[in-house]
């Protein structure tokens, strides 16, 4: 899943949880999925940041 797809899915999850009215089991499953997506997004951002840093160093040489 791409970063953009992950963010879109995370947004869907936040809206569903924010609306309320979901059964507890479904809410917990969505929460777990959202937490995993957030971790994945953070990793993707850290990887992109490292790539930009390396590219910047290469350009300085």
C-alpha positions as CSV (number, residue, x, y, z in Angstrom):
1,X,0.0,0.0,0.0
2,X,1.3,3.4,-0.9
3,X,1.7,6.3,1.6
4,X,-1.3,8.1,-0.1
5,X,-3.5,5.0,0.1
6,X,-2.5,4.4,3.7
7,X,-3.4,8.0,4.6
8,X,-6.7,7.7,2.8
9,X,-7.6,4.5,4.6
10,X,-6.5,6.1,7.9
11,X,-8.8,9.0,7.2
12,X,-11.7,6.6,6.6
13,X,-11.1,4.8,9.8
14,X,-10.9,8.1,11.8
15,X,-14.3,9.2,10.3
16,X,-15.9,5.9,11.1
17,X,-14.7,5.9,14.7
18,X,-15.6,9.5,15.1
19,X,-19.1,8.9,13.9
20,X,-19.6,6.3,16.6
21,X,-22.4,3.8,16.7
22,X,-20.1,0.9,15.7
23,X,-20.1,-2.3,17.7
24,X,-17.2,-2.6,20.1
25,X,-15.5,-5.4,18.2
26,X,-15.5,-3.5,14.9
27,X,-14.3,-0.3,16.7
28,X,-11.4,-2.3,18.2
29,X,-10.5,-3.8,14.8
30,X,-10.5,-0.4,13.1
31,X,-8.4,1.0,15.9
32,X,-5.8,-1.8,15.5
33,X,-5.8,-1.3,11.7
34,X,-5.4,2.5,12.1
35,X,-2.6,2.1,14.6
36,X,-0.8,-0.2,12.2
37,X,-1.3,2.2,9.3
38,X,0.0,5.1,11.4
39,X,3.2,3.1,12.2
40,X,3.6,2.2,8.5
41,X,3.1,5.8,7.4
42,X,5.7,7.0,9.9
43,X,8.2,4.4,8.6
44,X,7.6,5.5,5.0
45,X,8.1,9.1,6.0
46,X,11.4,8.3,7.8
47,X,12.6,6.4,4.7
48,X,11.7,9.3,2.5
49,X,13.5,11.7,4.8
50,X,16.6,9.6,4.7
51,X,16.5,9.4,0.9
52,X,16.2,13.2,0.7
53,X,19.1,13.6,3.1
54,X,21.3,11.3,1.1
55,X,20.3,13.0,-2.1
56,X,21.1,16.4,-0.6
57,X,24.5,15.1,0.5
58,X,25.3,13.7,-2.9
59,X,24.5,17.1,-4.5
60,X,26.8,18.9,-2.0
61,X,29.7,16.9,-3.2
